[in-house]
Amino acid sequence: MDEIKRLKELVDRSSRIVFFGGAGVSTESGIPDFRSTDGLYHQQWKYPPETILSHTFYVQHTEEFYRFYREKLLLPDARPNAAHRKLAWLEKEGKLTAVVTQNIDGLHQAAGSRKVYELHGSVLRNYCQKCGAFYDAEYIRTTQGVPRCRCGGVIKPDVVLYEEGLDSQTMRGATEAISQADLLIIGGTSLAVYPAAGLIDYFRGDALVVINKAPTPRDSQADLLIQGSIGEALSRL
């Protein structure tokens, strides 16, 4: 395919590649995205997922939040797919400088990626709001109701909920990585969630690649547009 040949040419001549990804990267690992026709936003629930995953809902309906969180966001059987593995390989080869992800599943690190900016946090990290003690995802998964710390405090996922701000240090690192990249590959994201999607504006490099099954607001700006599977495209490099 000419598109894959062109992608390979861009990757071969680049030395500071940054990958910016979203939910579509993890759907091939069996993790549902939010906005596709079979994503979380189209599944029946007592409240809309966007409401459940808000700070207000977490505070006011903590037990209901955790019921959704355990069932829909804690997926211990999910494994890295071809996209995760290829990105980790590109980093190991010295081609890719960072992954900037909107995902909270930790699959990039599981595949071997080291420099990962998790804009929206991670379900793998959970902290007591009273004493700060750390708890992993397995602990949360095996509890019932509202998980509590040994000190009695409520445990909160290290996940950025709606109405909450993104971590400033993570944003700075992601911004710097994108601004210094010579090739930016956007994959598996609708680019609809801000401020994360706004990070693309910091790119000043040589080429912009967009790989996504559905159209994005950046398609017209892309030097290469591939409408299809992110895993399939990257695995053919």
MIZA-747428 format. One line per field, with one value per atom (N, C-alpha, C): residue number from 1; y, z, x. Coordinates in Angstrom, 2 decimals. Example, Ala and Ser with C-alpha at 12.3 -4.5 7.8 and 13.67 -1.06 7.14 Angstrom:
BEGIN
k: (1	1	1	2	2	2)
py: (-5.69	-4.50	-3.30	-2.25	-1.06	0.03)
pz: (7.80	7.80	7.80	7.08	7.14	7.87)
px: (13.19	12.30	13.20	12.85	13.67	12.90)
This chain:
BEGIN
k: (1	1	1	2	2	2	3	3	3	4	4	4	5	5	5	6	6	6	7	7	7	8	8	8	9	9	9	10	10	10	11	11	11	12	12	12	13	13	13	14	14	14	15	15	15	16	16	16	17	17	17	18	18	18	19	19	19	20	20	20	21	21	21	22	22	22	23	23	23	24	24	24	25	25	25	26	26	26	27	27	27	28	28	28	29	29	29	30	30	30	31	31	31	32	32	32	33	33	33	34	34	34	35	35	35	36	36	36	37	37	37	38	38	38	39	39	39	40	40	40	41	41	41	42	42	42	43	43	43	44	44	44	45	45	45	46	46	46	47	47	47	48	48	48	49	49	49	50	50	50	51	51	51	52	52	52	53	53	53	54	54	54	55	55	55	56	56	56	57	57	57	58	58	58	59	59	59	60	60	60	61	61	61	62	62	62	63	63	63	64	64	64	65	65	65	66	66	66	67	67	67	68	68	68	69	69	69	70	70	70	71	71	71	72	72	72	73	73	73	74	74	74	75	75	75	76	76	76	77	77	77	78	78	78	79	79	79	80	80	80	81	81	81	82	82	82	83	83	83	84	84	84	85	85	85	86	86	86	87	87	87	88	88	88	89	89	89	90	90	90	91	91	91	92	92	92	93	93	93	94	94	94	95	95	95	96	96	96	97	97	97	98	98	98	99	99	99	100	100	100	101	101	101	102	102	102	103	103	103	104	104	104	105	105	105	106	106	106	107	107	107	108	108	108	109	109	109	110	110	110	111	111	111	112	112	112	113	113	113	114	114	114	115	115	115	116	116	116	117	117	117	118	118	118	119	119	119	120	120	120	121	121	121	122	122	122	123	123	123	124	124	124	125	125	125	126	126	126	127	127	127	128	128	128	129	129	129	130	130	130	131	131	131	132	132	132	133	133	133	134	134	134	135	135	135	136	136	136	137	137	137	138	138	138	139	139	139	140	140	140	141	141	141	142	142	142	143	143	143	144	144	144	145	145	145	146	146	146	147	147	147	148	148	148	149	149	149	150	150	150	151	151	151	152	152	152	153	153	153	154	154	154	155	155	155	156	156	156	157	157	157	158	158	158	159	159	159	160	160	160	161	161	161	162	162	162	163	163	163	164	164	164	165	165	165	166	166	166	167	167	167	168	168	168	169	169	169	170	170	170	171	171	171	172	172	172	173	173	173	174	174	174	175	175	175	176	176	176	177	177	177	178	178	178	179	179	179	180	180	180	181	181	181	182	182	182	183	183	183	184	184	184	185	185	185	186	186	186	187	187	187	188	188	188	189	189	189	190	190	190	191	191	191	192	192	192	193	193	193	194	194	194	195	195	195	196	196	196	197	197	197	198	198	198	199	199	199	200	200	200	201	201	201	202	202	202	203	203	203	204	204	204	205	205	205	206	206	206	207	207	207	208	208	208	209	209	209	210	210	210	211	211	211	212	212	212	213	213	213	214	214	214	215	215	215	216	216	216	217	217	217	218	218	218	219	219	219	220	220	220	221	221	221	222	222	222	223	223	223	224	224	224	225	225	225	226	226	226	227	227	227	228	228	228	229	229	229	230	230	230	231	231	231	232	232	232	233	233	233	234	234	234	235	235	235	236	236	236	237	237	237)
py: (-1.20	0.00	1.25	2.22	3.43	4.20	4.20	4.94	4.40	3.07	2.45	2.69	2.66	2.95	4.38	5.30	6.70	6.85	6.16	6.21	5.69	4.60	4.03	5.02	5.71	6.70	7.82	8.29	9.37	8.92	7.69	7.16	6.97	6.45	6.18	7.45	8.55	9.78	10.64	10.19	10.97	10.38	11.27	10.82	11.30	12.11	12.61	12.46	11.23	10.94	10.99	11.61	11.58	10.99	10.10	9.52	10.09	10.61	11.14	10.26	9.54	8.56	8.67	8.02	8.00	6.61	6.56	5.29	4.26	4.73	3.80	2.92	3.35	2.53	1.28	1.42	0.31	-0.54	-0.08	-0.90	-2.25	-2.28	-3.55	-4.47	-3.98	-4.82	-5.20	-4.87	-5.22	-4.20	-3.01	-1.96	-1.03	-0.89	-0.05	1.42	2.12	3.55	4.27	5.57	6.33	6.74	7.12	7.81	7.03	5.86	5.08	4.49	3.90	3.40	2.30	1.58	0.54	0.91	2.19	2.65	2.85	3.29	3.43	4.41	5.44	6.46	5.94	4.80	4.25	3.02	2.72	1.60	2.10	1.25	1.62	1.57	2.62	2.70	3.63	3.56	4.39	5.88	6.24	7.62	7.58	8.68	8.73	8.61	7.88	7.74	9.08	10.08	11.38	12.00	11.68	12.15	11.36	10.03	9.17	9.50	9.82	10.08	11.55	12.21	13.61	13.70	14.78	14.99	15.12	15.83	16.02	14.69	13.82	12.52	11.67	11.71	10.95	11.36	12.63	13.13	12.79	12.94	12.79	11.35	10.54	9.16	8.22	8.24	7.53	6.04	5.44	3.99	3.64	4.43	4.19	4.42	5.43	5.67	4.43	3.85	2.70	1.45	1.35	0.21	0.27	1.46	1.66	1.49	2.07	2.05	0.61	-0.21	-1.61	-2.39	-2.18	-2.98	-2.55	-1.24	-0.73	-0.29	0.09	0.64	-0.24	-1.17	-2.10	-3.40	-3.57	-4.73	-5.46	-6.31	-6.94	-7.89	-8.34	-9.27	-8.58	-7.26	-6.53	-6.62	-6.82	-6.95	-5.98	-5.54	-4.65	-5.29	-4.45	-4.95	-4.52	-4.73	-4.46	-3.00	-2.08	-0.66	-0.36	-0.84	-0.63	-1.20	-2.41	-3.08	-2.37	-1.91	-1.23	0.10	0.82	2.10	1.87	0.82	0.50	0.14	-0.56	-0.93	0.32	1.26	2.49	3.30	3.28	3.98	3.28	1.97	1.19	1.41	1.62	1.85	3.29	4.13	5.51	6.45	6.00	6.82	7.64	7.04	7.68	8.23	9.51	10.16	10.13	10.01	10.00	9.53	8.96	8.67	9.61	10.31	11.15	10.50	10.04	9.27	9.85	9.72	10.08	8.86	7.70	6.47	6.32	5.54	5.38	3.92	3.08	1.64	1.12	1.94	1.51	0.53	0.34	-0.68	-0.27	1.02	1.44	0.99	1.21	0.78	-0.74	-1.42	-2.89	-3.44	-2.69	-3.12	-2.80	-1.95	-1.62	-0.17	0.68	2.11	2.71	3.56	4.16	5.61	6.38	7.80	7.95	7.90	7.98	9.10	10.03	11.11	10.75	10.39	9.99	11.22	11.84	13.11	12.96	11.82	11.62	10.65	10.40	9.54	8.07	7.23	5.79	5.06	4.03	3.20	2.33	2.25	1.42	2.08	3.37	4.11	4.63	4.35	4.78	5.23	6.34	6.93	7.25	7.07	7.47	8.99	9.53	10.98	11.58	10.70	11.18	11.15	10.01	9.88	9.73	9.52	9.42	8.04	7.03	5.67	5.17	4.40	3.90	2.54	2.34	1.04	0.74	-0.52	-0.86	-1.20	-1.44	-1.70	-2.98	-3.98	-5.26	-5.09	-4.25	-4.01	-3.41	-2.42	-1.78	-2.79	-3.62	-4.58	-5.60	-5.93	-6.98	-6.42	-5.10	-4.52	-4.36	-4.05	-3.79	-2.43	-1.82	-0.51	0.53	1.43	2.48	1.94	1.82	1.28	2.26	1.71	2.56	2.11	3.06	2.85	2.25	1.76	1.25	2.34	3.60	4.72	5.14	4.55	4.89	5.85	6.44	7.39	6.72	7.50	7.00	6.98	5.90	5.78	6.32	7.15	7.73	7.31	6.97	6.64	7.86	7.63	8.70	8.92	9.25	9.46	10.86	11.58	12.92	12.81	13.17	13.13	14.42	14.38	15.61	16.62	17.87	18.99	19.12	18.18	18.26	18.72	19.41	19.88	18.82	18.92	18.00	18.35	17.35	17.54	18.47	19.54	20.56	20.02	19.15	18.60	17.68	16.89	16.01	16.84	17.90	18.77	19.44	19.87	20.52	19.54	18.32	17.32	16.96	16.80	16.46	17.61	18.83	20.00	20.12	19.91	20.00	18.92	17.70	16.58	16.86	17.33	17.60	18.76	19.79	20.97	20.66	19.62	19.26	18.11	17.57	16.41	16.83	15.94	16.20	15.45	14.44	13.73	13.48	13.90	13.66	12.72	11.58	10.61	10.65	11.01	11.00	9.74	8.97	7.72	7.36	6.89	6.36	7.37	8.59	9.61	10.51	10.91	11.81	13.25	13.50	14.86	15.79	15.23	16.00	16.46	15.91	16.22	17.25	18.36	19.43	19.51	19.93	20.58	19.63	18.32	17.37	17.58	17.68	17.81	19.08	20.10	21.36	21.27	20.20	20.03	19.92	19.49	19.34	20.67	21.77	23.09	23.44	22.71	22.99	22.32	21.50	20.80	21.75	21.76	22.61	21.79	20.50	19.62	19.50	18.45	18.29	17.68	16.72	16.01	15.59	15.69	15.28	14.11	13.02	11.83	11.61	11.35	11.03	9.65	8.75	7.39	7.19	7.10	6.94	6.38	5.63	5.03	6.07	7.06	8.10	9.42	10.36	11.66	12.41	13.25	14.09	15.54	16.50	17.90	18.26	17.36	17.65	16.98	16.30	15.56	16.45	17.64	18.54	19.06	19.00	19.49	18.39	17.16	16.03	15.92	15.62	15.33	13.92	13.07	11.70	11.32	10.91	10.51	9.04	8.23	6.82	6.55	6.23	5.93	4.42	3.96	2.53	2.18	0.93	0.42	0.92	1.48	1.96	0.80	-0.31	-1.48	-2.06	-2.14	-2.70	-1.80	-0.50	0.44	0.38	0.46	0.49	-0.84	-1.94	-3.26	-3.55	-2.81	-3.04	-2.20	-1.41	-0.61	-1.52)
pz: (0.00	0.00	0.00	-0.85	-0.96	0.36	1.11	2.37	3.37	3.46	4.39	3.94	2.64	2.12	2.47	2.33	2.67	4.17	4.99	6.44	6.81	6.19	6.47	6.09	4.96	4.54	5.57	6.07	7.06	8.36	8.79	10.02	9.85	8.70	8.46	8.51	8.05	7.98	9.24	10.19	11.41	12.59	13.52	14.70	16.00	15.90	17.09	16.87	16.83	16.58	17.90	17.87	19.01	18.54	19.33	19.03	19.99	19.44	20.24	20.00	21.04	20.83	21.77	21.37	22.17	22.27	22.55	22.85	21.74	20.48	19.36	19.38	20.10	20.22	21.05	22.04	22.96	22.61	21.67	21.30	20.74	20.10	19.54	20.63	21.87	23.03	23.79	23.20	23.83	24.81	24.85	25.74	24.96	25.35	24.57	24.64	23.50	23.52	24.00	23.90	24.44	23.38	22.19	21.27	20.02	19.79	18.63	18.88	17.85	17.98	19.02	19.31	20.33	21.56	21.68	22.82	24.07	25.14	26.44	26.40	25.57	25.53	24.88	24.23	23.57	24.30	25.45	26.25	27.28	27.59	28.55	29.97	30.71	32.11	32.81	34.12	34.87	34.63	34.52	34.22	32.99	32.24	31.12	31.64	30.94	31.38	31.65	30.84	31.02	32.37	32.83	34.15	35.25	35.08	36.09	36.28	35.18	35.24	35.48	36.23	36.59	38.07	38.42	39.81	40.71	40.23	41.03	41.35	40.34	40.56	41.51	41.34	42.22	43.68	43.93	45.29	45.83	44.99	45.45	45.40	44.50	44.34	44.23	45.23	45.16	44.95	45.61	45.46	44.05	43.46	42.09	41.11	41.38	40.55	40.52	41.68	41.75	41.12	41.12	40.45	38.95	38.38	36.97	36.71	37.57	37.42	37.39	38.31	38.36	37.13	36.71	35.61	34.25	34.05	32.71	32.50	33.55	33.38	33.90	34.79	35.28	34.49	33.54	32.64	32.72	33.74	34.00	32.91	32.03	30.99	29.72	29.66	28.46	28.31	27.09	26.80	25.68	25.65	24.57	23.20	22.22	20.86	19.95	18.66	17.71	17.73	17.94	17.98	19.19	20.36	21.56	21.39	20.85	20.71	19.71	18.60	17.60	18.13	18.88	19.45	20.46	21.26	22.22	21.47	20.36	19.55	18.95	18.46	17.88	18.92	20.15	21.22	21.50	21.56	21.82	20.72	19.49	18.35	18.31	19.23	19.28	18.32	17.78	16.82	17.49	18.44	19.09	20.45	20.68	21.92	23.00	22.62	23.64	23.07	23.96	23.68	24.55	23.92	24.66	24.50	25.59	25.49	26.34	25.81	26.55	27.29	27.07	27.67	29.11	29.88	31.30	31.66	30.65	30.88	31.13	30.92	31.18	30.18	29.03	28.08	27.34	27.19	26.55	27.40	28.71	29.59	29.63	29.59	29.60	28.36	27.27	26.03	26.04	26.98	27.08	26.87	26.57	26.39	27.73	27.70	28.92	29.10	28.01	28.10	27.65	28.62	28.34	29.18	28.51	29.21	29.21	30.38	30.53	30.91	29.91	30.12	31.09	31.06	31.88	33.04	33.37	34.51	34.18	35.22	35.02	36.08	35.65	36.59	37.44	37.05	37.78	39.07	39.21	40.41	41.15	42.43	43.25	44.60	45.11	46.32	47.36	48.63	49.73	49.77	49.82	49.84	51.21	52.20	53.54	53.84	53.57	53.93	52.73	51.52	50.32	50.03	50.80	50.58	49.19	48.58	47.22	47.23	46.27	46.07	44.58	44.22	42.80	42.33	41.03	40.44	40.97	41.23	41.72	43.09	43.92	45.23	45.05	44.17	43.93	43.36	42.44	41.76	42.72	43.77	44.69	45.89	45.95	47.04	46.59	47.53	47.23	47.79	47.15	47.62	47.42	48.37	48.31	48.94	48.17	48.73	49.73	50.85	51.89	52.26	52.68	53.10	54.51	54.88	56.24	57.28	56.86	57.79	57.84	56.98	56.96	55.86	55.18	54.11	52.85	52.02	50.74	49.72	48.95	47.91	46.60	45.91	44.64	43.53	42.36	41.24	40.80	40.34	39.80	38.34	38.16	36.84	36.81	35.73	35.60	35.20	36.11	35.85	35.16	34.54	34.00	35.14	34.85	35.80	36.54	36.35	36.99	35.98	36.46	35.59	35.34	34.21	33.89	34.71	34.99	35.77	35.01	35.66	34.99	34.55	35.35	35.00	33.78	33.73	32.58	31.32	31.45	30.31	29.80	30.72	30.31	29.54	30.07	29.40	28.02	27.91	26.62	25.63	26.10	25.24	24.71	25.59	25.18	24.16	24.41	23.49	22.10	22.05	20.77	20.05	20.79	20.16	19.58	20.11	19.63	18.63	18.33	17.43	15.97	15.20	13.76	13.01	13.65	13.08	14.19	13.96	14.93	14.30	14.96	14.50	15.45	14.93	15.72	15.38	16.39	16.09	17.08	16.56	17.40	18.30	17.83	18.63	17.75	18.27	17.55	17.67	18.56	18.84	19.26	20.06	20.49	21.94	22.69	24.11	24.34	24.90	25.25	26.76	27.26	26.53	25.83	26.00	25.43	23.93	23.19	21.73	21.31	22.15	21.83	21.81	22.38	22.38	20.97	20.02	18.64	18.08	18.59	18.09	18.35	19.25	19.57	18.59	17.68	16.74	15.66	15.48	14.48	13.59	13.59	12.88	11.38	10.80	9.35	8.79	9.51	8.95	10.03	9.68	10.56	9.92	10.66	10.18	11.05	10.42	11.16	10.74	11.72	11.47	12.35	11.74	12.51	11.60	12.18	11.37	10.95	11.80	11.52	11.25	10.57	10.30	11.60	11.56	12.69	12.21	13.16	12.76	12.15	12.27	11.76	10.42	9.85	8.61	7.50	7.37	6.28	6.45	7.68	7.95	7.83	7.70	7.71	6.41	6.54	5.37	4.86	5.78	5.42	6.25	5.58	6.26	5.94	6.98	6.82	7.59	6.90	7.55	7.71	8.90	9.14	10.52	10.73	12.01	12.33	13.52	13.95	14.14	14.70	14.90	13.59	12.62	11.31	10.61	10.66	9.99	10.60	11.92	12.56	12.47	12.52	12.49	11.13	10.11	8.75	8.49	9.47	9.31	9.25)
px: (0.85	0.00	0.89	0.56	1.36	1.40	0.29	0.23	1.25	1.34	2.28	3.71	3.95	5.28	5.68	4.75	5.01	5.26	4.49	4.67	6.06	6.46	7.79	8.90	8.73	9.72	9.84	8.70	8.70	9.37	9.06	9.65	11.15	11.56	12.99	13.83	13.28	14.08	13.94	13.15	12.91	13.68	14.06	14.80	14.18	13.15	12.45	10.94	10.51	9.09	8.32	7.16	6.25	4.93	4.39	3.07	2.05	0.97	-0.14	-1.36	-1.81	-2.86	-4.04	-5.12	-6.33	-6.93	-8.22	-8.89	-8.78	-8.71	-8.63	-7.40	-6.36	-5.16	-5.44	-6.32	-6.57	-7.79	-8.61	-9.78	-9.34	-8.17	-7.68	-7.14	-7.13	-6.80	-8.08	-9.23	-10.51	-11.03	-10.43	-10.90	-11.82	-13.08	-14.01	-13.62	-13.83	-13.57	-14.84	-14.85	-15.97	-16.98	-16.51	-17.40	-17.81	-17.24	-17.66	-19.05	-19.63	-21.01	-21.16	-20.06	-20.14	-19.33	-18.97	-18.19	-19.03	-18.36	-19.03	-20.19	-20.08	-21.13	-22.42	-22.33	-23.52	-24.06	-23.52	-24.01	-25.02	-25.95	-26.98	-26.44	-26.65	-26.24	-27.23	-27.26	-28.20	-27.95	-26.67	-26.27	-25.36	-25.29	-24.34	-22.91	-22.04	-20.65	-19.97	-20.27	-19.64	-20.03	-21.25	-21.69	-21.01	-20.96	-20.35	-18.88	-18.21	-16.77	-16.46	-17.32	-17.10	-16.73	-16.05	-15.65	-16.87	-17.88	-19.10	-19.75	-19.88	-20.51	-19.68	-18.36	-17.48	-17.70	-17.82	-18.01	-19.39	-20.41	-21.79	-22.30	-21.76	-22.23	-21.02	-20.17	-18.88	-19.07	-20.04	-20.24	-20.68	-21.58	-22.03	-20.89	-20.07	-18.89	-18.00	-17.77	-16.87	-17.49	-18.79	-19.43	-19.14	-19.27	-18.97	-17.47	-16.67	-15.21	-14.69	-15.15	-14.68	-15.13	-16.36	-16.90	-16.38	-16.21	-15.91	-14.46	-13.76	-12.43	-11.30	-11.61	-10.59	-10.70	-9.80	-9.85	-8.52	-8.36	-7.06	-6.58	-7.47	-7.06	-6.58	-6.69	-6.26	-4.74	-4.30	-2.87	-2.48	-1.23	-0.77	-0.99	-1.31	-1.52	-0.36	-0.54	0.54	1.00	0.06	0.43	1.32	0.92	1.71	3.13	3.18	4.49	5.40	4.83	5.65	6.18	5.38	5.82	6.94	6.82	7.88	9.18	9.04	10.21	10.86	10.06	10.59	11.36	10.87	11.58	12.92	12.89	14.11	15.14	14.68	15.57	16.09	15.62	16.09	15.38	14.25	13.51	12.40	11.75	10.60	11.02	10.72	11.15	10.08	8.80	7.75	6.42	5.63	4.22	3.39	2.48	1.53	0.17	-0.41	-1.65	-2.77	-3.98	-5.18	-5.74	-5.13	-5.62	-5.14	-5.88	-5.59	-5.33	-5.05	-4.95	-3.53	-2.51	-1.14	-0.56	-1.22	-0.76	0.51	0.75	2.00	3.20	3.11	4.20	4.31	3.17	3.18	3.89	3.83	4.50	5.98	6.41	7.82	8.17	7.19	7.47	7.88	8.89	9.41	8.97	9.03	8.67	7.21	6.31	4.87	4.26	3.63	2.92	1.44	0.94	-0.46	-1.29	-1.87	-2.59	-3.75	-4.40	-5.59	-5.37	-4.10	-3.80	-3.81	-3.96	-3.91	-4.72	-5.46	-6.22	-5.29	-4.02	-3.07	-2.61	-2.88	-2.48	-3.72	-3.76	-4.89	-4.35	-4.86	-4.29	-5.36	-4.97	-5.85	-5.90	-7.12	-7.27	-6.93	-6.75	-6.45	-4.95	-4.30	-2.88	-1.96	-2.53	-1.71	-1.16	-1.54	-1.03	-1.43	-0.54	-0.76	-1.45	-2.35	-3.01	-3.06	-2.79	-2.81	-4.23	-4.36	-5.67	-6.29	-5.45	-5.97	-6.63	-6.08	-6.69	-8.09	-8.19	-9.49	-10.48	-10.00	-10.88	-11.48	-10.73	-11.20	-11.97	-12.13	-12.92	-14.36	-15.21	-16.62	-17.01	-18.01	-18.45	-17.36	-17.24	-16.22	-14.93	-13.85	-12.61	-11.99	-11.55	-10.97	-9.57	-8.81	-7.42	-7.39	-6.22	-6.04	-6.29	-6.08	-6.29	-7.75	-8.57	-10.00	-10.39	-9.40	-9.69	-10.19	-10.88	-11.39	-10.26	-10.18	-9.16	-9.72	-8.93	-9.35	-8.40	-8.93	-8.05	-7.25	-6.02	-5.20	-5.60	-6.87	-7.46	-8.06	-7.84	-8.39	-9.85	-10.73	-12.17	-12.60	-13.78	-14.34	-14.47	-14.21	-14.22	-12.88	-11.98	-10.67	-9.62	-8.60	-7.54	-6.49	-5.82	-4.73	-3.50	-2.69	-1.47	-0.52	-0.08	0.73	2.09	2.69	4.00	3.89	2.84	2.62	2.37	1.59	1.30	2.58	3.42	4.67	5.57	5.67	6.50	5.97	4.65	4.04	4.21	4.01	4.17	5.58	6.55	7.95	8.30	7.82	8.10	7.52	6.28	5.62	6.29	6.67	7.28	8.66	9.33	10.67	10.66	9.49	9.39	9.60	10.23	10.31	9.20	8.61	7.47	6.45	5.23	4.15	3.14	2.93	1.93	0.75	-0.41	-1.64	-2.40	-2.80	-3.48	-4.57	-5.69	-6.74	-7.42	-7.56	-8.23	-9.08	-10.22	-11.12	-10.68	-9.70	-9.21	-10.36	-11.28	-12.44	-12.34	-11.36	-11.25	-10.15	-10.55	-9.59	-9.44	-8.28	-7.18	-6.21	-6.38	-5.41	-5.22	-6.33	-6.22	-5.50	-5.52	-4.87	-3.36	-2.80	-1.34	-0.78	-1.60	-1.16	-0.67	-1.21	-0.83	0.62	1.28	2.68	3.65	3.13	4.00	4.52	5.83	6.46	7.40	7.25	8.18	7.93	8.52	8.53	7.25	6.66	5.51	4.52	3.24	2.15	1.42	1.29	0.58	-0.64	-1.78	-3.00	-3.47	-3.61	-4.10	-5.33	-6.50	-7.73	-8.82	-9.72	-10.79	-11.82	-12.06	-13.04	-12.33	-12.99	-12.38	-12.05	-11.01	-10.64	-10.53	-10.56	-10.44	-9.07	-8.10	-6.75	-6.45	-7.42	-7.17	-6.63	-7.19	-6.79	-5.36	-4.84	-3.49	-2.44	-2.89	-1.96	-1.17	0.12	0.94	0.65	0.19	-0.22	-1.43	-2.49	-3.73	-4.01	-4.12	-4.45	-5.73	-6.79	-8.06	-8.18	-7.85	-7.87	-7.35	-7.00	-6.54	-5.14	-4.99	-3.67	-2.70	-3.19	-2.34	-1.84	-2.74	-2.36	-1.34	-1.59	-0.68	0.72	0.80	2.12	2.85	2.10	2.74	3.39	3.00	3.56	4.80	5.20	6.43	7.67)
